[in-house]
Amino acid sequence: MADFDTEREGQIEFYKTFLPRIDPTLTLDDILADDNDGVLNGNLLEFKLRVNDLNAVLSQCVKYLSSLRIKGKPVPANIIIVDLNGEQAYLYKSADYLDDIEKVYVGGASKSNAGFVGCAYDEKYAYGQDQLAVTHLINRLKETEFTRIHIDENCIVGWATAFYKAVPNARKEDFIGDDTGKHKTIGEIRNPSVFAEYIYPYKGTSNVKFQYLMDKLNDTLQKKNLGAFYTPEPYAEKSHELLRMAIGRVPAGNDYVIIDRCAGTGNLEKG
């Protein structure tokens, strides 16, 4: 049995032991990001000194995967929960929790996880004393599969950003186009090729669901040309109300100046 004092200490020791046998070219910087304990190939890892409640830790992992989806990053197929001092690891499949992953969570991922009920783990690896378990765990950590997600208004901006990064010369219609648009181009979200492993085809008959996000979905060149982003109409209407209140406080006979410091306030100025 191990005897780590901190999760960080155990995490570093785990990676120092396993990374050379998984991919010796990888470093901690390659796998540590997005405020989680690491994404290694097609695996999300979460470390605890002791795992007292697997369901609570699993809920935390689901929130991390939700965050990856919203950012336009692939969702690993495997969830690996590591009990550092118990020298045991538990495997779950993220596809079993897709409905939960496609929700939006507010607050820290480690908070409010009591009461979550997941499926039984798929496999358990007693890697501290069983060399066969070590081999199986290493093979699992080498896997590079991902769980496909559905595109919606919560994640489409993240995936648009990822698309234009992957295809620098792409235009807006290449990502979000449909057969009702001016260019009649079927875009990536409806017929995935770049992200075929990561997203399901979007089945919406139009882009109305994304109407307030359209300027954020422009390609990089168009964003620069348009000074994206436009203020959504409800916010513009509230701004007009507050602006008129401020003007009403100006003493009679005095001039006033309105300074627009925001890019893309077309709706605001229209009012």
N, C-alpha and C positions, 0 to 999 in steps of 0.2 A: 504494500500500500504506500502511496506517495504521501508527502506531508508538506504541501505548499502553504505558505502564509497568505498569499494574494493570488487572485485570478490571473493577474498580469504575469506573475512569475511562472505559474503553471502553463499559461498559454504559450509563452516564449519557449519553454522547455519542450512542450508538445511539438511545436513547429520545428524546433531545432532537431528533434528526433525524427520526425516524419517527412519533412520537406525534401531532404536529400534523396529519399527513397521514392518520392512521388514525382518530383521534377526539380533536379538540382539547380536549374537556372532561375527558379523563383526565389524571391526575397519576401520578407515581411511587408515591405512597402507595396509589393505587388498584390497582396491579398487583404490587407487591412485598409478599409475605407468605409464610408457611409455609416459611421458610428456603430458598426457591428463588430463581431469578433473575427470576421474573416470570410471571404468568399474564395474558395479554392476549387478551380475548375467548375463542375456543376454541383457544388456543395456549399451550403451556408453552415458555418460552424458557430456554436454558442458554448462557451465554457463557464462552468460553475465550480467553485471549490467542492461543494457537495450539492447534489441534485436531490432536494427534498420533495419537490412536486414537479414531476415531468410535465404535467398539463400546463402549469404556470409558465415554465420555461418555453414550452412549445408555443404558447400564446405570444410570448415575447418575440420568438422567431417569425411568427406569422406577420407581426407588425413590421419587422425588418424587411420582409419580402414585399409587403405592401408599399413600403417606402421605395424599394428598388423599382417596382412597377411604375410608380408615379414619376420617378426620375427618368424613365425610359431605359432602364437597365434590365438585362435578362434575369428571370427568376430561376434560380437553381432548382433542379429536380429533387435534390436530396437535402434534408435537414439533418445535421449531425449534432446532437447534444452530448457534450463531454463532461463527465463527472471526474474532475482532475484528481482528487485525493482517493476516490474509489477506483480510479484507472479503468473506467468503463465508458463506452460510447453507445448512444442509442440512435438508430436510423428511423426517420420518418420521411414520407413522400409528400412533397409540397402539393402535388396534384390533388391530394385528398382534402386540401384546405383552400382550394381555389376561391370558393365563395367568400371566405374570410379574408383572403389576400386581396381581393378586389374591393374591399371596403377601405374607407379613409379613416385613419386614427389620429386623434389629437392628444398631444402630451408625450411624455417619455415612454419608450417601448417597454421599459422595465416596470411601469406602473399599471395598477388596476388589471392584473392578470388572473387573480383568484376567481375560481368558478368556471374557467374555460375547461371544456371536456373534449379531448381529442380521441382519435383512434388509438389502439394499441400500437406500440412501436413495431416496425417491420423486422428489425434485427437488433441484436445486442452484441457488442464486442468487448470482451474482457481482456483488453490489450495489455494489461500489466503482467499477466501470468500465463497467457496462452499465445504461443507463437503463430498458431493457425489463425487465431482471431486477429492478430496483428496483420497477417497477410491479407485477410479478407477486408480489414479496414483500409489498408493501403490501396487495394484494388478499387474499393468504393470511392476513395478520395481522388482516384485518377479519372473517374467518370466525368464526362463533359456533356451531359444531357440537361435540358432545361424544360420547365413547364410553360406551355403557351398560355398567354393571357388574352383577355378581351380588351379592345380599345374603347375607352369612353372619355367623357369630358374631363375626368380627373387625371388621366395619364397622357392624353394625346399631345400636350405641349412637350413633355419629356421625350416622347418617342419621335416627335418632329425634330427636336434638337439633335437627337441621336442620329436620325436619318440624314440630315444635312451635313453632319460631321462625317458620316460614313460615305456620303455621296456629295462632295463639295459643290459640284456643278448642277445639282438637281434643282428643279423649280417647284413651286408650290403644288402644281397639278401632279407632279411625279409622286408626291406623298399622299395628297388628299383628294385627287381628282376622281370624278365619276362620269358616267355617260350622259349626265345632264349639263355638264359644264361646257364652257366655250371651246375648250381644247379636246373634249371627248377622250381624255386620257384616264385610264383606270389606274388609280394611284396605289402606292404601297400598302395602305391600310386595307384596301379591298382585294388586292392580289399580291400578298407578301412574297418578296423574293429576297431582298436584303435581310429581312427579319423573319423569314419563313419558319425558323426554328423557335421563334420567341412569341409570335402573336397569331391569333386567329384572324381570318378575314373579317373585316367589319361588314355587317349585313344591313346597316341603315340605308334606306333608299335615297337619302339626301344628307347634307351636312348641317341640317338645321340644329342638331344637338350641339354643334360647336360654334354657333353664330357669334357669340360674344368673344370667342377665342380666335376668330379667323385671322386677325392681323398677327397674332403670335405664331400662327402656323405658316406664315410666309417664309420663303427661302431667305437666306441671309442678305442677298442683294436687294430684294424687295423691302426687307425691313429697313435697310439703310435709306432706300429711296423714299419710303413712306414716313419715316420717322416713327415707326411703330412704338407704342401701341395706342389704339384709340380708346378713349374712355367709354365704358359701357353706358348706355343711355340712362338707366336708373341712377347711376352715380352722377352723371352730368346734370340731371334734373335736381338732385339734392344740392349739388354745387351751386346751381343757379339760385336756389332758394337762399342759401347761406350768403352768397355774394350780394343779393339784393338787400339782405338784412344789414350787411356791412356798409353798403352804399347809403342806406337809410340813416346811418349814424353820422354821416359826414355833415358838419355844420353847414347851414344854408350859405350859399355864396362861395363856398370853397370848391376847388377842383379836386379830383382824385385820379390816381393812376392805377391801372390793373396790370400787373406784371405776370406774364405766363412763363413759368419756369419748367414746364413739363413738355416732353415730346409727345406728339400724337394725341393732342386734346381736341381733335376735330369736332366731336360731339359737344364738348363743352363750349367751344367758340360758336358753334352753330346756333346755340340758344341765345 
